């Protein structure tokens, strides 16, 4: 329970930024059939 209280705002922001960076890297690295417009894993089509 003490680990829950040790989470700070900076830790949450860094985690969010890390997730966004990883998402962008995945979108660039994977082919469009997997992550792109109409992709089966990540569909980036705005509809």
C-alpha positions, 0 to 999 in steps of 0.5 A: 500500500505504501507503493501507491502513496509514493506515486507522484505527478511526475511519475504519471506524466513520464508514464503517459509520455512513454506510452505515447512515444511507444505507440508512435514507434509501433505505428512507424515500425509495423506495416500498414496492414497491421497498424495503419489505415484499416489495420487489424491491430491498430486502425488509424483511420479517422472515419 
